[in-house]
Amino acid sequence: AVVICSAVSIYWMFSTSENGLFDVKEDVELPNLIGTRWTDVKDDAAYSGFVLEKEEVFDDEAPVGEIVDQNPRAPRQVKEGSRIVAKVSKGVEMVTVPELAGWNKDTAREKLRALNLTLLIKPEETTDVPVDCVVRTDPAAGSVVKAGTTAVTAQKCLMLLSLPASVLRRNSRRASA
């Protein structure tokens, strides 16, 4: 009897206090925030039963401020007071093409990859830079482009022509005749 009275007393003490240990939260329908504007959602009383968090992400299609994804995703039942992380568009990611002239092609590739640019190499003969180094980029260095753009680099290449010795001997005999 003492154990039962103690358990009831402890439950009553915690359930009537501000301690949330024995709070029973209601199941509620998770709202779908995708396609709405963060500024419209964050202060809307309809979402006051949730803890809203904003995570900014680049998005090529959605305007700045629009919610493009959320976690967890609707439709589903969640506990009242659940946390919703709203991924909010920062718009299109733009980057500046770096100056790569004279750089080794592998170093240039890594530099472009870090900027979320793709490298396409086109061989070009020149005496201005060492072999396997970048001559120029297209778009030009300093250009502001959308992330994911392909930057074409012209790379100096050394062209070697190997002919079999028999062909060389035959041609030298003809030339001396």
C-alpha positions in Angstrom: 0.0 0.0 0.0 2.9 2.4 0.8 4.5 1.7 -2.6 1.2 2.4 -4.4 0.6 5.6 -2.4 4.2 6.7 -3.1 3.8 6.1 -6.8 0.5 8.0 -7.0 2.0 10.9 -5.0 5.1 11.1 -7.3 3.0 10.9 -10.4 0.6 13.7 -9.1 3.6 15.8 -8.1 5.2 15.6 -11.5 2.0 15.9 -13.5 0.9 19.1 -11.8 4.3 20.7 -11.9 6.0 22.5 -14.8 8.2 19.4 -15.3 7.4 17.8 -18.6 8.4 14.3 -17.5 4.8 13.0 -17.6 3.4 15.3 -20.2 1.3 13.5 -22.8 1.5 15.2 -26.1 -1.2 14.9 -28.7 -0.7 13.4 -32.1 -1.2 16.1 -34.8 -1.1 16.1 -38.5 2.3 17.3 -39.8 1.7 20.3 -42.2 3.2 20.3 -45.6 5.3 23.5 -45.8 6.9 22.8 -49.2 6.1 25.6 -51.7 5.3 28.2 -49.0 7.4 31.2 -48.1 9.4 31.0 -44.8 8.3 34.5 -43.9 4.7 33.4 -44.1 5.2 30.3 -42.0 7.6 31.3 -39.2 5.2 33.6 -37.4 1.9 32.0 -38.4 -0.2 30.9 -35.4 -1.2 27.8 -37.3 2.3 26.4 -36.9 2.8 27.5 -33.2 2.4 23.9 -32.1 5.7 23.0 -33.8 9.4 24.0 -33.3 10.3 25.4 -36.7 14.0 25.6 -37.8 15.3 27.1 -41.0 18.1 25.6 -43.1 19.1 27.6 -46.1 20.0 25.7 -49.3 20.8 26.7 -52.9 18.0 25.8 -55.4 18.0 26.4 -59.2 14.2 26.6 -59.5 12.7 28.0 -56.3 12.7 31.7 -55.6 14.7 33.0 -52.6 12.7 32.4 -49.4 10.5 29.5 -50.6 10.6 26.3 -48.6 11.8 23.6 -51.0 11.9 20.6 -48.5 11.2 19.7 -44.9 12.2 17.1 -42.4 10.1 15.2 -41.4 7.9 15.2 -44.6 4.2 15.4 -44.6 1.7 13.7 -44.6 2.1 11.9 -41.2 1.1 12.1 -37.6 3.7 13.6 -35.2 3.6 14.7 -31.5 2.6 18.2 -30.8 5.7 20.3 -30.3 7.7 18.3 -32.8 10.6 19.9 -34.6 10.3 20.7 -38.3 13.4 21.6 -40.3 12.4 23.7 -43.3 14.9 23.9 -46.1 14.6 27.4 -47.5 15.9 28.4 -51.0 18.8 30.8 -51.2 18.2 30.9 -55.0 20.7 29.9 -57.6 24.3 29.4 -56.5 26.7 31.7 -58.4 30.4 31.3 -58.5 33.3 33.2 -60.0 35.5 31.4 -62.5 39.1 31.5 -61.1 42.2 32.5 -63.0 43.7 29.1 -64.0 46.1 30.1 -66.8 49.5 28.4 -66.2 48.1 26.0 -63.6 48.6 22.2 -63.9 45.4 20.6 -65.3 45.0 18.4 -62.2 45.2 21.3 -59.8 42.8 23.3 -62.0 40.4 20.4 -62.0 40.4 20.3 -58.1 40.0 24.1 -57.9 37.0 24.0 -60.2 35.5 20.9 -58.4 35.7 22.8 -55.1 33.6 25.6 -56.7 31.1 23.1 -58.0 32.2 23.7 -61.6 32.8 20.9 -64.1 36.0 20.8 -66.2 36.2 20.0 -69.9 39.7 19.9 -71.4 40.3 20.8 -75.0 43.9 20.4 -76.2 45.6 23.4 -77.8 49.1 23.9 -79.0 51.0 26.9 -77.7 54.5 27.8 -76.5 53.3 30.2 -73.8 52.8 27.6 -70.9 54.3 24.3 -69.9 52.9 21.0 -71.2 49.7 19.8 -69.3 49.0 23.3 -68.1 46.0 25.5 -68.6 46.2 28.1 -71.4 42.8 29.8 -70.8 39.2 29.2 -69.6 35.9 29.6 -71.2 34.0 31.3 -69.6 36.9 33.7 -68.9 38.5 34.1 -65.5 36.4 36.5 -63.4 33.1 35.6 -65.0 30.3 34.9 -62.6 28.5 31.7 -63.6 25.9 29.3 -62.2 27.4 26.5 -60.1 27.4 23.3 -62.0 28.5 25.1 -65.2 31.2 23.5 -67.4 34.4 25.4 -67.6 36.3 24.6 -70.7 40.0 24.8 -70.4 42.4 24.9 -73.3 45.4 22.9 -72.3 48.8 22.9 -74.0 49.7 19.5 -75.3 52.8 18.1 -76.8 52.3 16.1 -80.0 54.8 13.4 -80.6 54.9 11.4 -83.8 56.6 8.0 -83.6 57.5 6.3 -86.9 59.0 2.8 -87.1 62.7 2.8 -87.9 62.1 0.9 -91.1 60.0 3.8 -92.5 62.6 6.3 -91.4 65.4 4.3 -93.2 63.2 3.9 -96.4 62.5 7.7 -96.5 66.1 8.6 -95.9 67.2 6.4 -98.9 64.6 8.1 -101.1 65.8 11.5 -100.1 69.4 10.7 -100.8 68.6 9.2 -104.2 
